[in-house]
Amino acid sequence: MNQSISDVVLVEKIQLAASGIRTELAKRIIGQIAVIDDMLACLMAGGHCLLIGVPGLAKTTLVQSLAQCFNLKFNRIQFTPDLMPSDITGSEILYEDRGGGGREFKFVKGPIFSNVVLADEINRTPPKTQSALLQAMQEREVTSSGQTFPLPSPFWVLATQNPIEQEGTYPLPEAQQDRFMFSIEVGYPDAAEELEIARTTTAPRNATISPILDGSSIEAFKDLIWRVPVADSVLRFAVTLARSTRPTDAQCPAALKEFITWGAGPRASQFLVLAAKAYAVLDGRPTPDIPDIKRAAYPVLRHRLVRSFHAETEGMDANALVKALLDTCKL
């Protein structure tokens, strides 16, 4: 009983914290309510975020502002074609003891050793450098010269990507994309929001964002979300939805098999359930339902579907495929 009462209090604290974060972000970010809600759900579940949008939509500002809402260490890494893996993870430096004359190698930690890491324009660096994030994002550790160094907790990677510019960019490998729990599309503001953006960003302002959460609170929230119970019917729907994306699986709708080359792996099922839990808790509900799985389907699946040539020629983008899956997928 005490545990359930404690969990109810934590749910209320999560809702209060989320409301406070939205208020603080509103000091700098106009609109993008759905994007912010998806980011909060992903981060509360302990996942990494990929933000995709054209230039000028305040993706970087949004991530920097969100990081300021947490009393955590933040680093921004600007991904460029000449960036090396050691520029991210760190490298060994030869130190000389001027007193004794001895020499030794010491590992100097790179910017990845932070709680919140912004990989800005992640597709502007070659896959060799992008792969420096693989171990960090999955195992929360970095290995260098046979030594393994744990990363601080909590640890989040938030990456931005420009979907339209191809010159000087490198597509993210599927393994790298799969490390991101969410792929969130940042769209254009509506007319009223753009008017407010033009008004507020062309006049003097002093928007200071105050920290809302510290590391211990975030860890407690993440632990709660992982402990949220899920009905078997919801679990089955999440698994069925993920399996329906695989053209070789019997559950894949016949009408979609020609549009998908490769579907989502088991990690998608896990992320669908975790995201549904986070949505439920942020809404103040004790357990997720099937609509939460459907809500999570777009950010979880859209970057995990490898479209066929036929899909590209027919204009079937990832969102259209996810919609078709949701329309046809049944328990």
C-alpha positions, 0 to 999 in steps of 0.5 A: 500500500505504501508503495502504491501511495508513493507511486501516486505521489511520483505520478503527480510530481511527474505531471507537475514537473512536465508542466513546469518544463513546458512553462519554462520552454515557452519563454523561448519556444513558440508552439511545438507543443506536440514535439515537446510532449514527445521529447518529454515522454522519450526522455522520461522513459530514458530514450534518445531523441532524433529531431528532424526538421528543416533549418530555422525551426529552433531545433537546437534552441529547443534542445539547449533550452530543455537541457537548461530545465535540468540541473545536469551537465550539458554538452553540444557537439557540432558534427562536421565532416572532419570530426573524429571519433576521439573528438566525441569519446576522448583520447589518451594523452601522453603526460610527463612528470616534470619532477620525476621525469616519468611519462604515462598515458592518461585518458582525457574524457570527451564531450560525450561524458555529459548527462545531456549531449546534443549531436547537432546536425548528426548527418554531417559527419561520416559513419565512422564518427557517427559510430562513436555514439553506438556503445555510448547510447546502448551500453552507457559506457565508452571503451578506449585502449582496452579500458571501459569508462561509465557515462554519467547517469542519467545520459541522453543523446538528442540529435538534430538532422536536416532532411532536405539538404544532401550536399555534404551529408551522410545518411545515418546507418540503420544501426545508428538510427535504431539506437534512437527511441524516437524520431520526432518531426519538427514542422513549420509553425502555423500563421499565428505562431510565426507572427509571435515568433517574428514579434518576440525574436526581433525585440529585446528580451531576457528569457532566463530558463530555471532548472526544474529537475535534478538527476535523482528526480529524473532517475526516480521518474524513469524507474516509475515508468519502467514499473508501470503495469501493462495489460497483456492486450496492450503488449500483444498489440505493440508486438503485433504492430512491430511484427507487421512491419516485416515483409517476411512475417505472416502478420505483415499486410499483403498490401504493404509488403511491396513497400517495405524492404526491412521492418522494425526489430524487437527494440521497436516493440520495447520502445512502443511499450515504454513510450506508451507507459510514459504517455500514460504517466504524463497524462496521470493514468496508472496504465497505458492503453492501445491508443498510447501504442498508436500515438507512439507508433509514428515516432518509434517506427518511422525511422525503422522502416526501410522503404522499397524503391516501389514505395519511393516511386509511389510517394509512400513516405514513412508516415504513410506506411505507419498510418496504413499499418495502424489502419490494418493492424488488429489484435 
